[in-house]
Amino acid sequence: MVEFHEKVEFLIKLLQENNNNSYEEEAFKQLENLLEEYARNYKPKRYVKSAK
């Protein structure tokens, strides 16, 4: 399975390299969807202070 950061890096590279507008628009939409999905699923780890 492709890691999240690999998908993001791939789509960003496509956006940087391509001049084909329709392809660029699709890559941008995919990147936006990935980031929205990540934001929805992101659960920050809570750090518990250890008792002294």
ChimeraX attribute file (.defattr): number of C-alpha atoms within 10 A of each C-alpha:
attribute: neighborCount
match mode: 1-to-1
recipient: residues
	/A:1	3
	/A:2	6
	/A:3	7
	/A:4	11
	/A:5	10
	/A:6	10
	/A:7	14
	/A:8	17
	/A:9	12
	/A:10	13
	/A:11	21
	/A:12	15
	/A:13	12
	/A:14	15
	/A:15	19
	/A:16	10
	/A:17	10
	/A:18	12
	/A:19	10
	/A:20	9
	/A:21	10
	/A:22	10
	/A:23	13
	/A:24	18
	/A:25	12
	/A:26	13
	/A:27	20
	/A:28	16
	/A:29	13
	/A:30	15
	/A:31	19
	/A:32	14
	/A:33	12
	/A:34	17
	/A:35	14
	/A:36	12
	/A:37	11
	/A:38	12
	/A:39	10
	/A:40	9
	/A:41	9
	/A:42	9
	/A:43	8
	/A:44	6
	/A:45	6
	/A:46	6
	/A:47	6
	/A:48	6
	/A:49	6
	/A:50	5
	/A:51	4
	/A:52	3
